[in-house]
């Protein structure tokens, strides 16, 4: 699976209400850290790793996102946008569902848009010999994190926010690589979840967990040694300015 054949799917529809007032007039992915927005950092990391086919699922303040990416990267990236009009009442699983035509049966790199991370994480994921990779970071866990429970061999047993933190190996970072067989199975599962069970308000990791029982899983890649930071609150945002390594400014 070569980076040149990889399509990146970036989910950027959310309102990020916990980051208000910072997000009252700016979408979360366009918040600036060290002179570059979160989305700009991801786009730069993708380009540096040879990924030039990008799909962005937008929602809240979508025109700002579309204008920024088109103006800055339109000449270098084959970028397309999918708008989630129901961003206020759905979760990221629905945004992923809307990308079906672009992602089903294809090799993809799935990225949350609200991450601040060392671009070498993408390099590791993309150069891994495994078709399906889920990145994980180890730190003290609470109720809010998307936790990953593994067995002694590193195979995923559970991925959810509700599992016992003491049993978890770490937190899912929000960067996954998936091969074409996995994405075919994923969208078959999502079709049931969206059209029959109406689970539009869930996190997409619920689909990952359901696929475990069907023999579909990821290799867990521990990237704790490289900097990463999720920005959920204003406090997170301010702390990130202090924590980001100098080489990432």
N, C-alpha and C positions, 0 to 999 in steps of 0.2 A: 504494500500500500504506500505509494509515493505521495509526497506532499503536493506535487503538481496535479495529482488527480483528486485531491481532497477538496471538499466543499465545506466551508465554515458556515454554521448556522448560529447567529447571535440573537439571543432573546433580549429585547430592549423595550418591552411594552409597559412595564410597571410604573405606577405613580410615585412609589417611594415616599409614602406619607410620613414615615418615621424620620425622614431627613428634612422635613419642613422646618424652617422656612427656606432652606437651601434649594428645595425642589419646587417651590411655588411657581417659578417662571423658567426653570431649567430642568430638563429631564436628567435623571440621575446619571446616566451614562455620559453626559456632557459636563459633569462637574469637574473642575480643574484641580489636579494635584501636581505640584511641581512643574507647572507650565504646560501640561498636556492633560486633556480630559481622559477619563477612563476608556471611552470608546476609541479615542485616538491611540492610546497605548496598545489596545488590542489590535487595532488595524495595523499599526506599525509592526507589532510582533508577528502577525500573520504574514505580512509582506516579507519580513526578514527571514521567515521560514519557507518562503516560496508558495504560500497559499494566496491565490489571487481570485478565487471564485467565492464570493461572499453573499450570503442571504441574511438580511436583518429584519426581524419581526418587530415592528414598531407599534406604538399605541399612544400613550400619553405624550402630548406635544410632539407628535410624529414629524411634523414639517421641519422642525428644528433639526432633528436627527437626519432626516433625508437630505436637507440642504447642506449640512455640514459634511456628510460623507461624500455626496456628489461633487461638491466644490473642491474638496481636498484630495479625494482619492479616485475620482471618476476616470482619470487618464491612466491609472495604474491597476485598477481592480475591476473585475467584472462583478458589479454589485447590483443586487435587486432587493426590493423592499416588499414586505407583506404587512398589511395593516391589520391589526387586531382591533376592531371597533368596539369590542366588549371588554377592553382592558380594565375597566373599573370594577367589573363583576366577575372576572375570571382570573385564573392563576397561570403560571408559566406552562402548565401541561397543555392548556388550550392554545397558547402561542406556538408551541411545538407542533401541535396537531395541524395548525394552519399552514405549516411548512411542508405538509405531506408531499406535494407535487415535486418539491425541490429535494427532498431528503429520502423518501422511501426507496429502498433497494439501491442506495448509493453509499459510498464511503463518505462519512461526514465527521467534522469536528464540531461538537456542541459546546457553546460558550455562554455562560451567564454574562450579561453586560456590566454588572456592578462590581467586578473584581479588579483589584489592583495587584499585579503579580509580576514576577520576574519572567521576561520572555523566554528564558531558557527552559521554563516548564513546558512550553509548547514544543520546543526542540526535542525534549525527552519523549514527549508523547508521540510526536510525529515520527521519530526515528525508532520507536519501539517496534519489535518484530511481531507484536500482538495486534490482531485486528481490532480488539475491543479493550479499551483501557479507561479506567476511572481513577482520577487523581484524588489523593487523600492527604490531609495534613493532620498531624498529631499535636494536640494541646488539651488543656483542661476543657471539658465539655459540660454544657448545660442543656436546658430544654429546647433552646432555639436552633441549635445546630442540626444539620442533616447528617445524622450519624451512620457509620458503617460498622456492622458487626461481621467479623470473619472467623473462620475456623482455624485450626493450627497450621493448615497448609496455605492460608491466605485467601481461600475462597469465600465469597460473600454469602453470608447467611441472612442478613437483613440490612435494609437501608431505609431509614425513616427518622423523623424527628422524635418519635414517641418511644423508641427503645431505651433501655437503661444505659445511661452514660458510662457507668462503670464497666459495662460489657463491650463497649464499642472500641474499635481499633483507632478511630479518629473521625474526622469530619470530611465529608465529600466536598471538594473544593468548588466544583461547578464547571469543570473542564473534562469532557469525555470524548474519546475517539471510538467510532463505531464502524464496523464493516458492513457490507451490503446485505449479508445474511441477517445481521442483527437488526438493521433498520427495517428490513422487510417484516421481521417478526414484531418489531416495536410498533409499526403502524397498524398491523393486524390487531394488536392488543389495544392500541389507542382508538381504533374504530369502534370496538365494543365499549370502551370506557366513555367515549364521547357521545356516540349515537344511541346507545342502549341504556347505559347507566348514568349518563349526564353528570360526569365527574369533572366538569370544567373548572372547578374551584380548587383542585388539588395541585400538588407539586408533581413535576414529571417523574421524580424518582419513584412514585408509586407504580408507574408502569415498569420500571426497572425491577422493582421487587416482585411484581406479579410474574415477570418473565423468568425469575429464578426458578420457580416451580416447574417451568417448561424447559429447563436446561440451558437457558440463555443467560450468560453472565459476562463479567468483565475481569480482566486482570487488574488488581489494585496496584497503583503506582504511588509510592510514598514520596512526596515532594516537599516534605517538611524542611529540608535543608535549604530550600530556595524561598525567597521572600514572597509572601502573598498576604492579602488582607481583604476582607469583605467589609463593605461600608453600608451598614444598616441604619445607623443613627448619626446625629450631629457629632456626638462624642467620638464615634468611630472615625469620622471624617477628620476631626481635629487631631486625633491620635495618629492617624495615618501620615499626616504631614511631618510628625516627629519621627516616625518609625521607618519611613521609606529610606532604603540605603542610598548613599550619595551617588552611586553609579547609575541609579535609575532615575535621577532627576533629569 
